[in-house]
């Protein structure tokens, strides 16, 4: 369970990027975090992961996000970055995937078993020994997801998982996300993808929670979306 | 392809070379690394006039090229930028050291010329040895070997990440160069007035990337200790290779092999 309690955050004493944000995500939920550019979506992720520290309280399975709990909390949360090149820092996919399990104290055979399990789950066995800098954009994104799955986290956070993907690879990534049983929080401008993968949507605007409810209801609300500098998903827009 | 893309292509060619299979490729990376270090140290340690003693040191890289099936041409092509710089090190020796050292028939050769050629060969041999190490050993295995040899983890991690991100930065630079050239028709390269902003942009992008990369490492449990690829056990053949090569290098370094061979034919 993930809970934000009256969280606020500002960069360098500037105007707040997140204002008094409170919400709760239950285990197994898929939540889409949407909003226009600058709404604070990525900041919410960074606060949850302890990469930024704000005011208020953030809880992950009852553990407060603070320095002394970060190791435990980060073990529970897997974060798929928007730019896979920043995530895949080892020379090969295999080395990248085994990085986290080894850091969390698993033996090499156990870690390898996790790597194989994650690759098998996504059908990416052929990528195992490929060099990261030789992967295509779609392969990199899928390998980045596999990297996180090898951690076997309780919740998966994704920042723009379908950004810069062609329609074919986008569809593959959507199917992969749909197949994941963990709690998911996904930020994206791709509202069709959010509709396909999330049962709940949280809409942010200027760091404030504007709407929180079923994905289908919020993403059909043209007036609400337009007020917050967004548009209906393509399938509802009739285009 | 612009220059950056060519560089990127060459970088992946090195990976392909390292991924090949040959008796040298299959050796333990620590064995190859140790042998290369010993070779370089002993090659560099030859006195400046010991040209005849130095020449047999070429045998090892030549043998390695043959066994690993790596074309010598590829080596010289990859080293085309750094090789002239290394070779240029002793270029002024003939002007400073004019004392006659030896005579080849009627031709008197000065100490400066001999020391220049010796320095050039030392540079050439060391570069060939380094190239062969890189071309027969994947970078992750090399890092694992460095750690096994107790190289500080921070340095090895830096090496690994630099190798990984040199390609990404080159890509960034390639994109920036293309963007520049598309708006600077008729220019052959980037004008000197834009170099500052180019480097500044690259630095800023590098810093952003480094920040995000470090965050990504932390989120996956990184805490000072970096795990590298396992290179497999150090087998008997690896030990024999290291020992054998080491002994031959010592022999070539401290026994005047060429003089002994020459004395068989000339009295």
Interface residues (C-beta under 8 A of the other chain):
Chain A: X46 X49 X51 X70 X71 X74 X75 X77 X78 X79 X81 X83 X85 X86 X87 X89 X90 X91 X92 X94 X95 X98 X99 X100 X102 X103 X104 X108 X131 X132 X133 X134 X147 X151
Chain B: X11 X12 X15 X138 X139 X140 X160 X161 X163 X164 X165 X167 X168 X209 X212 X213 X215 X216 X217 X218 X219 X220 X221 X222 X223 X225 X227 X228 X229 X230
